[in-house]
Amino acid sequence: MAKVLCIDDEPLIRITTCDYLLDIGHEVLEAANGEQGVMMFREHGADVVITDLRMPDGDGFYVVEQVAKVSPETPMIILSGTGTVSEAMKSIRMGAWDYLTKPVGNFDLLGDAIDRLLNTARKRAAARRYQSELERRNRDMETEIECWAKSHAQTVHRLELALHTSIDSLSQTVEEKDPYTAGHNKRVAKIATDIGRAMGLGEDRLSTLFIAGLLHDIGKIRVPETILNKPGALTPEEFEQIKSHVTAGHRILEHIPFDGPVARIVLQHHERYDGSGYPFGLAGEDILLEARIIAVADVYEALSSERPYRARLNPADAVTYVRDHSDRHFCPSCVEAFLARVSEER
Protein backbone atom coordinates (compact mmCIF):
# COMPACT_ATOMS: atom_id res chain seq x y z
CA MET A 1 0.00 0.00 0.00
CA ALA A 2 1.20 3.58 0.65
CA LYS A 3 3.05 5.58 3.27
CA VAL A 4 0.68 8.30 4.51
CA LEU A 5 1.73 11.31 6.60
CA CYS A 6 -1.16 12.58 8.74
CA ILE A 7 -0.77 16.13 10.18
CA ASP A 8 -3.40 17.39 12.62
CA ASP A 9 -3.24 19.30 15.91
CA GLU A 10 -6.36 17.58 17.29
CA PRO A 11 -5.16 14.28 18.84
CA LEU A 12 -8.52 12.51 18.64
CA ILE A 13 -9.04 13.25 14.96
CA ARG A 14 -5.41 12.38 14.18
CA ILE A 15 -5.62 9.06 16.06
CA THR A 16 -8.98 8.15 14.49
CA THR A 17 -7.73 8.95 11.03
CA CYS A 18 -4.46 7.05 11.50
CA ASP A 19 -6.28 3.99 12.87
CA TYR A 20 -8.48 3.89 9.80
CA LEU A 21 -5.49 4.17 7.48
CA LEU A 22 -3.69 1.37 9.33
CA ASP A 23 -6.81 -0.80 9.14
CA ILE A 24 -6.92 -0.53 5.33
CA GLY A 25 -3.24 -1.44 5.07
CA HIS A 26 -1.35 1.85 4.82
CA GLU A 27 1.84 2.73 6.66
CA VAL A 28 1.20 5.84 8.76
CA LEU A 29 3.34 8.72 10.05
CA GLU A 30 1.89 11.26 12.51
CA ALA A 31 2.64 14.93 13.18
CA ALA A 32 0.89 17.39 15.52
CA ASN A 33 1.57 20.61 13.57
CA GLY A 34 2.81 21.93 10.27
CA GLU A 35 6.47 22.42 11.15
CA GLN A 36 6.74 18.94 12.64
CA GLY A 37 4.97 17.47 9.61
CA VAL A 38 7.28 19.20 7.12
CA MET A 39 10.38 18.03 9.04
CA MET A 40 9.03 14.48 9.09
CA PHE A 41 8.29 14.59 5.35
CA ARG A 42 11.80 15.81 4.57
CA GLU A 43 13.30 13.06 6.75
CA HIS A 44 11.10 10.08 5.90
CA GLY A 45 9.14 11.05 2.81
CA ALA A 46 5.55 9.99 2.15
CA ASP A 47 3.37 8.80 -0.75
CA VAL A 48 0.42 10.93 0.43
CA VAL A 49 0.16 13.88 2.85
CA ILE A 50 -3.09 14.60 4.76
CA THR A 51 -3.06 17.90 6.64
CA ASP A 52 -5.40 20.04 8.67
CA LEU A 53 -5.70 23.65 7.55
CA ARG A 54 -5.73 25.67 10.80
CA MET A 55 -2.94 24.64 13.19
CA PRO A 56 -0.41 26.39 15.43
CA ASP A 57 3.26 26.28 14.48
CA GLY A 58 2.72 25.98 10.73
CA ASP A 59 -0.74 25.80 9.18
CA GLY A 60 -1.91 23.76 6.22
CA PHE A 61 -0.85 26.42 3.71
CA TYR A 62 2.69 26.18 5.07
CA VAL A 63 2.62 22.40 4.70
CA VAL A 64 1.35 22.57 1.12
CA GLU A 65 3.92 25.21 0.19
CA GLN A 66 6.88 23.34 1.67
CA VAL A 67 5.91 19.87 0.44
CA ALA A 68 5.24 21.23 -3.06
CA LYS A 69 8.75 22.71 -3.11
CA VAL A 70 10.37 19.42 -2.11
CA SER A 71 8.13 17.02 -4.03
CA PRO A 72 5.43 18.56 -6.26
CA GLU A 73 4.44 15.07 -7.47
CA THR A 74 3.30 14.01 -3.96
CA PRO A 75 -0.52 14.08 -3.55
CA MET A 76 -1.73 16.32 -0.68
CA ILE A 77 -5.21 16.31 0.84
CA ILE A 78 -6.53 19.17 2.98
CA LEU A 79 -8.77 17.85 5.77
CA SER A 80 -10.38 20.83 7.54
CA GLY A 81 -13.50 21.68 9.48
CA THR A 82 -13.13 25.48 9.52
CA GLY A 83 -11.87 26.43 6.08
CA THR A 84 -13.80 28.57 3.61
CA VAL A 85 -14.30 28.07 -0.12
CA SER A 86 -11.71 30.75 -0.88
CA GLU A 87 -9.20 29.02 1.42
CA ALA A 88 -9.91 25.70 -0.26
CA MET A 89 -9.25 27.25 -3.69
CA LYS A 90 -6.08 28.89 -2.37
CA SER A 91 -4.75 25.55 -1.13
CA ILE A 92 -5.48 23.91 -4.48
CA ARG A 93 -3.65 26.71 -6.32
CA MET A 94 -0.66 26.25 -3.99
CA GLY A 95 -0.39 22.54 -4.78
CA ALA A 96 -3.00 20.58 -2.81
CA TRP A 97 -4.67 17.82 -4.82
CA ASP A 98 -7.96 17.49 -2.92
CA TYR A 99 -10.00 19.10 -0.12
CA LEU A 100 -12.22 17.24 2.37
CA THR A 101 -14.23 18.60 5.30
CA LYS A 102 -14.25 17.47 8.94
CA PRO A 103 -15.69 15.66 10.64
CA VAL A 104 -15.35 12.75 8.23
CA GLY A 105 -18.60 10.86 8.60
CA ASN A 106 -17.56 8.11 6.21
CA PHE A 107 -13.84 7.34 6.26
CA ASP A 108 -14.24 5.34 3.08
CA LEU A 109 -14.44 8.71 1.31
CA LEU A 110 -10.91 9.41 2.56
CA GLY A 111 -9.74 5.96 1.50
CA ASP A 112 -11.23 6.42 -1.96
CA ALA A 113 -9.60 9.85 -2.28
CA ILE A 114 -6.21 8.36 -1.36
CA ASP A 115 -6.59 5.55 -3.90
CA ARG A 116 -7.69 7.98 -6.60
CA LEU A 117 -4.82 10.38 -6.00
CA LEU A 118 -2.25 7.58 -5.84
CA ASN A 119 -3.52 6.31 -9.18
CA THR A 120 -3.26 9.82 -10.63
CA ALA A 121 0.26 10.16 -9.22
CA ARG A 122 1.29 6.86 -10.83
CA LYS A 123 -0.07 7.99 -14.19
CA ARG A 124 1.74 11.31 -13.92
CA ALA A 125 4.97 9.54 -12.99
CA ALA A 126 4.57 7.19 -15.96
CA ALA A 127 3.94 10.19 -18.24
CA ARG A 128 7.06 11.93 -16.89
CA ARG A 129 9.13 8.80 -17.46
CA TYR A 130 7.76 8.48 -20.99
CA GLN A 131 8.48 12.15 -21.70
CA SER A 132 11.97 11.76 -20.27
CA GLU A 133 12.55 8.70 -22.45
CA LEU A 134 11.36 10.57 -25.54
CA GLU A 135 13.71 13.44 -24.75
CA ARG A 136 16.58 11.00 -24.23
CA ARG A 137 15.85 9.27 -27.52
CA ASN A 138 15.65 12.63 -29.25
CA ARG A 139 19.03 13.66 -27.85
CA ASP A 140 20.50 10.31 -28.90
CA MET A 141 19.08 10.72 -32.39
CA GLU A 142 20.44 14.26 -32.68
CA THR A 143 23.85 12.97 -31.59
CA GLU A 144 23.71 10.14 -34.14
CA ILE A 145 22.71 12.52 -36.93
CA GLU A 146 25.47 14.94 -35.98
CA CYS A 147 28.03 12.12 -35.96
CA TRP A 148 26.73 10.80 -39.29
CA ALA A 149 26.91 14.26 -40.85
CA LYS A 150 30.48 14.77 -39.65
CA SER A 151 31.59 11.34 -40.83
CA HIS A 152 30.01 11.84 -44.24
CA ALA A 153 31.01 15.47 -44.76
CA GLN A 154 34.22 14.55 -46.56
CA THR A 155 32.40 12.01 -48.72
CA VAL A 156 29.77 14.58 -49.70
CA HIS A 157 32.50 17.11 -50.48
CA ARG A 158 34.28 14.61 -52.73
CA LEU A 159 31.03 13.78 -54.51
CA GLU A 160 30.33 17.48 -55.09
CA LEU A 161 33.81 17.95 -56.53
CA ALA A 162 33.34 14.92 -58.77
CA LEU A 163 29.98 16.24 -59.97
CA HIS A 164 31.37 19.68 -60.82
CA THR A 165 34.33 18.09 -62.59
CA SER A 166 31.91 16.02 -64.65
CA ILE A 167 29.87 19.12 -65.49
CA ASP A 168 32.98 20.95 -66.69
CA SER A 169 34.00 17.93 -68.75
CA LEU A 170 30.57 17.67 -70.39
CA SER A 171 30.59 21.37 -71.21
CA GLN A 172 34.10 21.10 -72.65
CA THR A 173 33.00 18.16 -74.81
CA VAL A 174 30.39 20.33 -76.57
CA GLU A 175 32.87 23.15 -77.16
CA GLU A 176 35.43 20.79 -78.67
CA LYS A 177 32.82 19.44 -81.09
CA ASP A 178 31.53 22.90 -82.04
CA PRO A 179 34.47 25.37 -81.90
CA TYR A 180 32.24 28.27 -82.96
CA THR A 181 30.47 28.06 -79.61
CA ALA A 182 33.67 28.01 -77.51
CA GLY A 183 32.91 29.87 -74.32
CA HIS A 184 29.22 30.15 -75.24
CA ASN A 185 28.01 27.82 -72.48
CA LYS A 186 29.91 29.61 -69.73
CA ARG A 187 28.75 33.01 -70.94
CA VAL A 188 25.14 31.82 -71.09
CA ALA A 189 25.48 30.42 -67.57
CA LYS A 190 26.87 33.75 -66.31
CA ILE A 191 24.21 35.88 -68.03
CA ALA A 192 21.40 33.56 -66.90
CA THR A 193 22.62 33.65 -63.31
CA ASP A 194 22.74 37.46 -63.38
CA ILE A 195 19.16 37.55 -64.68
CA GLY A 196 18.04 35.05 -62.02
CA ARG A 197 19.68 37.09 -59.29
CA ALA A 198 17.94 40.24 -60.56
CA MET A 199 14.66 38.30 -60.33
CA GLY A 200 15.34 37.42 -56.70
CA LEU A 201 16.07 33.70 -57.04
CA GLY A 202 17.71 32.05 -54.03
CA GLU A 203 21.20 30.60 -54.06
CA ASP A 204 20.02 27.01 -54.62
CA ARG A 205 18.05 27.95 -57.74
CA LEU A 206 20.90 30.16 -58.98
CA SER A 207 23.27 27.19 -58.65
CA THR A 208 20.84 25.02 -60.64
CA LEU A 209 20.50 27.79 -63.23
CA PHE A 210 24.27 28.09 -63.64
CA ILE A 211 24.69 24.32 -64.11
CA ALA A 212 21.83 24.22 -66.62
CA GLY A 213 23.45 27.12 -68.48
CA LEU A 214 26.73 25.24 -68.71
CA LEU A 215 24.98 22.13 -70.02
CA HIS A 216 22.08 23.53 -72.02
CA ASP A 217 23.65 22.43 -75.34
CA ILE A 218 25.08 19.10 -74.13
CA GLY A 219 22.76 17.24 -76.52
CA LYS A 220 24.70 18.67 -79.48
CA ILE A 221 27.26 15.91 -79.00
CA ARG A 222 24.63 13.70 -80.71
CA VAL A 223 24.36 16.07 -83.71
CA PRO A 224 26.80 15.55 -86.64
CA GLU A 225 29.59 18.14 -86.84
CA THR A 226 28.81 18.74 -90.51
CA ILE A 227 25.44 20.14 -89.47
CA LEU A 228 26.73 22.06 -86.44
CA ASN A 229 29.44 23.79 -88.49
CA LYS A 230 27.56 24.15 -91.77
CA PRO A 231 28.15 27.69 -93.14
CA GLY A 232 24.94 27.89 -95.18
CA ALA A 233 21.26 27.50 -94.46
CA LEU A 234 20.07 24.24 -92.97
CA THR A 235 17.61 21.96 -94.73
CA PRO A 236 14.40 21.10 -92.86
CA GLU A 237 15.82 17.64 -92.12
CA GLU A 238 19.06 19.13 -90.78
CA PHE A 239 17.14 21.59 -88.62
CA GLU A 240 15.17 18.71 -87.12
CA GLN A 241 18.48 17.12 -86.12
CA ILE A 242 19.55 20.42 -84.51
CA LYS A 243 16.24 20.56 -82.63
CA SER A 244 16.81 17.04 -81.30
CA HIS A 245 19.67 18.28 -79.11
CA VAL A 246 17.24 19.30 -76.35
CA THR A 247 15.74 15.81 -75.98
CA ALA A 248 19.20 14.24 -76.32
CA GLY A 249 20.48 16.53 -73.58
CA HIS A 250 17.57 15.57 -71.36
CA ARG A 251 18.35 11.86 -71.82
CA ILE A 252 22.01 12.45 -70.96
CA LEU A 253 21.23 14.41 -67.80
CA GLU A 254 17.98 13.02 -66.41
CA HIS A 255 19.60 10.35 -64.22
CA ILE A 256 22.34 12.57 -62.77
CA PRO A 257 21.40 13.51 -59.14
CA PHE A 258 21.45 17.30 -59.46
CA ASP A 259 19.87 19.28 -56.62
CA GLY A 260 17.50 20.98 -59.07
CA PRO A 261 15.64 20.16 -62.34
CA VAL A 262 18.66 20.64 -64.61
CA ALA A 263 17.53 18.03 -67.16
CA ARG A 264 14.04 19.58 -67.51
CA ILE A 265 15.52 23.07 -67.90
CA VAL A 266 17.75 21.81 -70.71
CA LEU A 267 14.73 20.11 -72.32
CA GLN A 268 12.68 23.33 -72.28
CA HIS A 269 15.20 26.05 -73.06
CA HIS A 270 14.02 26.35 -76.70
CA GLU A 271 10.35 26.64 -75.78
CA ARG A 272 8.92 30.09 -76.54
CA TYR A 273 6.65 32.19 -74.38
CA ASP A 274 3.96 32.32 -77.10
CA GLY A 275 4.02 28.52 -77.56
CA SER A 276 5.85 28.48 -80.91
CA GLY A 277 9.01 26.79 -79.59
CA TYR A 278 10.11 23.17 -79.36
CA PRO A 279 10.05 20.30 -78.46
CA PHE A 280 6.53 20.45 -76.95
CA GLY A 281 5.18 23.90 -77.83
CA LEU A 282 4.85 24.89 -74.17
CA ALA A 283 3.75 28.45 -73.46
CA GLY A 284 3.86 31.02 -70.67
CA GLU A 285 4.06 29.75 -67.09
CA ASP A 286 4.05 26.13 -68.29
CA ILE A 287 7.73 26.64 -69.11
CA LEU A 288 10.09 26.43 -66.13
CA LEU A 289 11.26 29.90 -65.06
CA GLU A 290 14.89 28.79 -65.29
CA ALA A 291 14.31 27.61 -68.89
CA ARG A 292 12.73 30.98 -69.76
CA ILE A 293 15.76 32.75 -68.30
CA ILE A 294 18.22 30.61 -70.25
CA ALA A 295 16.22 31.26 -73.45
CA VAL A 296 16.97 34.99 -73.08
CA ALA A 297 20.64 34.47 -72.19
CA ASP A 298 21.15 31.89 -74.98
CA VAL A 299 19.70 34.01 -77.79
CA TYR A 300 21.43 37.19 -76.66
CA GLU A 301 24.81 35.48 -76.39
CA ALA A 302 24.36 33.69 -79.72
CA LEU A 303 23.36 36.89 -81.56
CA SER A 304 26.37 38.77 -80.23
CA SER A 305 28.83 35.98 -81.20
CA GLU A 306 30.24 34.85 -84.56
CA ARG A 307 28.60 31.87 -86.24
CA PRO A 308 29.57 30.01 -89.45
CA TYR A 309 26.29 31.05 -91.08
CA ARG A 310 26.24 34.77 -90.09
CA ALA A 311 28.23 37.62 -88.62
CA ARG A 312 27.65 38.65 -85.04
CA LEU A 313 25.44 41.59 -84.07
CA ASN A 314 26.80 44.36 -81.93
CA PRO A 315 25.56 44.06 -78.33
CA ALA A 316 23.15 46.97 -78.61
CA ASP A 317 21.36 45.39 -81.58
CA ALA A 318 21.26 42.04 -79.77
CA VAL A 319 19.66 43.77 -76.78
CA THR A 320 17.11 45.43 -79.08
CA TYR A 321 16.21 42.03 -80.56
CA VAL A 322 15.57 40.59 -77.13
CA ARG A 323 13.47 43.59 -76.09
CA ASP A 324 11.43 43.54 -79.32
CA HIS A 325 10.60 39.84 -78.90
CA SER A 326 9.32 40.12 -75.33
CA ASP A 327 5.96 38.38 -74.80
CA ARG A 328 6.49 36.39 -78.01
CA HIS A 329 9.80 34.54 -77.94
CA PHE A 330 10.70 35.59 -74.39
CA CYS A 331 9.06 35.87 -70.98
CA PRO A 332 8.43 39.59 -70.25
CA SER A 333 9.63 39.31 -66.64
CA CYS A 334 12.89 37.71 -67.77
CA VAL A 335 13.39 40.38 -70.42
CA GLU A 336 12.78 43.11 -67.86
CA ALA A 337 15.42 41.61 -65.54
CA PHE A 338 17.81 41.20 -68.50
CA LEU A 339 17.40 44.85 -69.53
CA ALA A 340 17.99 45.95 -65.94
CA ARG A 341 21.21 43.92 -65.93
CA VAL A 342 22.33 45.48 -69.21
CA SER A 343 21.54 48.93 -67.90
CA GLU A 344 23.62 48.33 -64.78
CA GLU A 345 26.58 47.10 -66.84
CA ARG A 346 26.44 50.18 -69.03
C-alpha positions in Angstrom: 0.0 0.0 0.0 1.2 3.6 0.6 3.0 5.6 3.3 0.7 8.3 4.5 1.7 11.3 6.6 -1.2 12.6 8.7 -0.8 16.1 10.2 -3.4 17.4 12.6 -3.2 19.3 15.9 -6.4 17.6 17.3 -5.2 14.3 18.8 -8.5 12.5 18.6 -9.0 13.2 15.0 -5.4 12.4 14.2 -5.6 9.1 16.1 -9.0 8.1 14.5 -7.7 9.0 11.0 -4.5 7.0 11.5 -6.3 4.0 12.9 -8.5 3.9 9.8 -5.5 4.2 7.5 -3.7 1.4 9.3 -6.8 -0.8 9.1 -6.9 -0.5 5.3 -3.2 -1.4 5.1 -1.4 1.9 4.8 1.8 2.7 6.7 1.2 5.8 8.8 3.3 8.7 10.1 1.9 11.3 12.5 2.6 14.9 13.2 0.9 17.4 15.5 1.6 20.6 13.6 2.8 21.9 10.3 6.5 22.4 11.1 6.7 18.9 12.6 5.0 17.5 9.6 7.3 19.2 7.1 10.4 18.0 9.0 9.0 14.5 9.1 8.3 14.6 5.4 11.8 15.8 4.6 13.3 13.1 6.7 11.1 10.1 5.9 9.1 11.1 2.8 5.5 10.0 2.1 3.4 8.8 -0.7 0.4 10.9 0.4 0.2 13.9 2.9 -3.1 14.6 4.8 -3.1 17.9 6.6 -5.4 20.0 8.7 -5.7 23.6 7.5 -5.7 25.7 10.8 -2.9 24.6 13.2 -0.4 26.4 15.4 3.3 26.3 14.5 2.7 26.0 10.7 -0.7 25.8 9.2 -1.9 23.8 6.2 -0.8 26.4 3.7 2.7 26.2 5.1 2.6 22.4 4.7 1.3 22.6 1.1 3.9 25.2 0.2 6.9 23.3 1.7 5.9 19.9 0.4 5.2 21.2 -3.1 8.7 22.7 -3.1 10.4 19.4 -2.1 8.1 17.0 -4.0 5.4 18.6 -6.3 4.4 15.1 -7.5 3.3 14.0 -4.0 -0.5 14.1 -3.5 -1.7 16.3 -0.7 -5.2 16.3 0.8 -6.5 19.2 3.0 -8.8 17.9 5.8 -10.4 20.8 7.5 -13.5 21.7 9.5 -13.1 25.5 9.5 -11.9 26.4 6.1 -13.8 28.6 3.6 -14.3 28.1 -0.1 -11.7 30.8 -0.9 -9.2 29.0 1.4 -9.9 25.7 -0.3 -9.2 27.2 -3.7 -6.1 28.9 -2.4 -4.8 25.6 -1.1 -5.5 23.9 -4.5 -3.7 26.7 -6.3 -0.7 26.3 -4.0 -0.4 22.5 -4.8 -3.0 20.6 -2.8 -4.7 17.8 -4.8 -8.0 17.5 -2.9 -10.0 19.1 -0.1 -12.2 17.2 2.4 -14.2 18.6 5.3 -14.2 17.5 8.9 -15.7 15.7 10.6 -15.4 12.8 8.2 -18.6 10.9 8.6 -17.6 8.1 6.2 -13.8 7.3 6.3 -14.2 5.3 3.1 -14.4 8.7 1.3 -10.9 9.4 2.6 -9.7 6.0 1.5 -11.2 6.4 -2.0 -9.6 9.8 -2.3 -6.2 8.4 -1.4 -6.6 5.6 -3.9 -7.7 8.0 -6.6 -4.8 10.4 -6.0 -2.2 7.6 -5.8 -3.5 6.3 -9.2 -3.3 9.8 -10.6 0.3 10.2 -9.2 1.3 6.9 -10.8 -0.1 8.0 -14.2 1.7 11.3 -13.9 5.0 9.5 -13.0 4.6 7.2 -16.0 3.9 10.2 -18.2 7.1 11.9 -16.9 9.1 8.8 -17.5 7.8 8.5 -21.0 8.5 12.2 -21.7 12.0 11.8 -20.3 12.5 8.7 -22.4 11.4 10.6 -25.5 13.7 13.4 -24.7 16.6 11.0 -24.2 15.8 9.3 -27.5 15.6 12.6 -29.2 19.0 13.7 -27.8 20.5 10.3 -28.9 19.1 10.7 -32.4 20.4 14.3 -32.7 23.8 13.0 -31.6 23.7 10.1 -34.1 22.7 12.5 -36.9 25.5 14.9 -36.0 28.0 12.1 -36.0 26.7 10.8 -39.3 26.9 14.3 -40.8 30.5 14.8 -39.7 31.6 11.3 -40.8 30.0 11.8 -44.2 31.0 15.5 -44.8 34.2 14.6 -46.6 32.4 12.0 -48.7 29.8 14.6 -49.7 32.5 17.1 -50.5 34.3 14.6 -52.7 31.0 13.8 -54.5 30.3 17.5 -55.1 33.8 18.0 -56.5 33.3 14.9 -58.8 30.0 16.2 -60.0 31.4 19.7 -60.8 34.3 18.1 -62.6 31.9 16.0 -64.7 29.9 19.1 -65.5 33.0 20.9 -66.7 34.0 17.9 -68.7 30.6 17.7 -70.4 30.6 21.4 -71.2 34.1 21.1 -72.7 33.0 18.2 -74.8 30.4 20.3 -76.6 32.9 23.2 -77.2 35.4 20.8 -78.7 32.8 19.4 -81.1 31.5 22.9 -82.0 34.5 25.4 -81.9 32.2 28.3 -83.0 30.5 28.1 -79.6 33.7 28.0 -77.5 32.9 29.9 -74.3 29.2 30.1 -75.2 28.0 27.8 -72.5 29.9 29.6 -69.7 28.8 33.0 -70.9 25.1 31.8 -71.1 25.5 30.4 -67.6 26.9 33.7 -66.3 24.2 35.9 -68.0 21.4 33.6 -66.9 22.6 33.7 -63.3 22.7 37.5 -63.4 19.2 37.5 -64.7 18.0 35.0 -62.0 19.7 37.1 -59.3 17.9 40.2 -60.6 14.7 38.3 -60.3 15.3 37.4 -56.7 16.1 33.7 -57.0 17.7 32.0 -54.0 21.2 30.6 -54.1 20.0 27.0 -54.6 18.1 28.0 -57.7 20.9 30.2 -59.0 23.3 27.2 -58.7 20.8 25.0 -60.6 20.5 27.8 -63.2 24.3 28.1 -63.6 24.7 24.3 -64.1 21.8 24.2 -66.6 23.4 27.1 -68.5 26.7 25.2 -68.7 25.0 22.1 -70.0 22.1 23.5 -72.0 23.6 22.4 -75.3 25.1 19.1 -74.1 22.8 17.2 -76.5 24.7 18.7 -79.5 27.3 15.9 -79.0 24.6 13.7 -80.7 24.4 16.1 -83.7 26.8 15.5 -86.6 29.6 18.1 -86.8 28.8 18.7 -90.5 25.4 20.1 -89.5 26.7 22.1 -86.4 29.4 23.8 -88.5 27.6 24.1 -91.8 28.2 27.7 -93.1 24.9 27.9 -95.2 21.3 27.5 -94.5 20.1 24.2 -93.0 17.6 22.0 -94.7 14.4 21.1 -92.9 15.8 17.6 -92.1 19.1 19.1 -90.8 17.1 21.6 -88.6 15.2 18.7 -87.1 18.5 17.1 -86.1 19.5 20.4 -84.5 16.2 20.6 -82.6 16.8 17.0 -81.3 19.7 18.3 -79.1 17.2 19.3 -76.3 15.7 15.8 -76.0 19.2 14.2 -76.3 20.5 16.5 -73.6 17.6 15.6 -71.4 18.3 11.9 -71.8 22.0 12.4 -71.0 21.2 14.4 -67.8 18.0 13.0 -66.4 19.6 10.4 -64.2 22.3 12.6 -62.8 21.4 13.5 -59.1 21.5 17.3 -59.5 19.9 19.3 -56.6 17.5 21.0 -59.1 15.6 20.2 -62.3 18.7 20.6 -64.6 17.5 18.0 -67.2 14.0 19.6 -67.5 15.5 23.1 -67.9 17.8 21.8 -70.7 14.7 20.1 -72.3 12.7 23.3 -72.3 15.2 26.1 -73.1 14.0 26.3 -76.7 10.4 26.6 -75.8 8.9 30.1 -76.5 6.6 32.2 -74.4 4.0 32.3 -77.1 4.0 28.5 -77.6 5.9 28.5 -80.9 9.0 26.8 -79.6 10.1 23.2 -79.4 10.1 20.3 -78.5 6.5 20.5 -76.9 5.2 23.9 -77.8 4.8 24.9 -74.2 3.8 28.4 -73.5 3.9 31.0 -70.7 4.1 29.8 -67.1 4.0 26.1 -68.3 7.7 26.6 -69.1 10.1 26.4 -66.1 11.3 29.9 -65.1 14.9 28.8 -65.3 14.3 27.6 -68.9 12.7 31.0 -69.8 15.8 32.8 -68.3 18.2 30.6 -70.2 16.2 31.3 -73.5 17.0 35.0 -73.1 20.6 34.5 -72.2 21.1 31.9 -75.0 19.7 34.0 -77.8 21.4 37.2 -76.7 24.8 35.5 -76.4 24.4 33.7 -79.7 23.4 36.9 -81.6 26.4 38.8 -80.2 28.8 36.0 -81.2 30.2 34.9 -84.6 28.6 31.9 -86.2 29.6 30.0 -89.4 26.3 31.1 -91.1 26.2 34.8 -90.1 28.2 37.6 -88.6 27.6 38.7 -85.0 25.4 41.6 -84.1 26.8 44.4 -81.9 25.6 44.1 -78.3 23.1 47.0 -78.6 21.4 45.4 -81.6 21.3 42.0 -79.8 19.7 43.8 -76.8 17.1 45.4 -79.1 16.2 42.0 -80.6 15.6 40.6 -77.1 13.5 43.6 -76.1 11.4 43.5 -79.3 10.6 39.8 -78.9 9.3 40.1 -75.3 6.0 38.4 -74.8 6.5 36.4 -78.0 9.8 34.5 -77.9 10.7 35.6 -74.4 9.1 35.9 -71.0 8.4 39.6 -70.2 9.6 39.3 -66.6 12.9 37.7 -67.8 13.4 40.4 -70.4 12.8 43.1 -67.9 15.4 41.6 -65.5 17.8 41.2 -68.5 17.4 44.8 -69.5 18.0 46.0 -65.9 21.2 43.9 -65.9 22.3 45.5 -69.2 21.5 48.9 -67.9 23.6 48.3 -64.8 26.6 47.1 -66.8 26.4 50.2 -69.0 
